[in-house]
C-alpha cells in the first residue's frame, strides 16, 4: 500500500517557532535555526499523484490562504529533525477524511509536529535533549529523531 508524508507550514513567520527558538537561546542551547511543520503520514490506495493532488486541497489540512505544503520530509541536509506525536492514535482525522470528506482512498492517517533545527555537527543527541526539555510532554506525547 502506498505511503506519502506531507509537511504543512505557515506562509508567514511562525510565531510559535520564533518563541521556541528564543526560549532555547535563553536555556543556553546553540540552535542556529528552527522550523515547525504540521506532519501528516497517509497510507492510501490508488495512484500517488492523484491522491497527493486530492489531499493537498483538503482545507482542514491546507488552508491555501495561509499554508504552504510539500510532500516528503526532505533530504538529510545536516539539520536535526524531531517528530512529536501524541501517544494515543487519533482516529478523528481518518474518520473526517473518509466519512465527512469522502476521501475513501485513505486507509491510515497520522499527524504530528516536525521540528527541524540546525544544531551544527551531528546534533542528534542534542535534539533528543531539546525534545524532552521543551518540545514535548512525556505524559501524553512521544518523539523520534528522523535521520
Buried (B, 14 or more C-beta within 10 A) or exposed (E): EBEBBBBBBBEEEBEEBEEBBEEBEEEEBEBEEBBBBBBBBBBBEEEEEEBBEBBBEBEEBBEEEEBEBEBEBBEEEEBBBBBBBBEEEEEEBBEBBBEEBEBEBBBEBBBBBBBBBBBEEEBBEBBBEBBEEEBBEEEEBEBEBBE
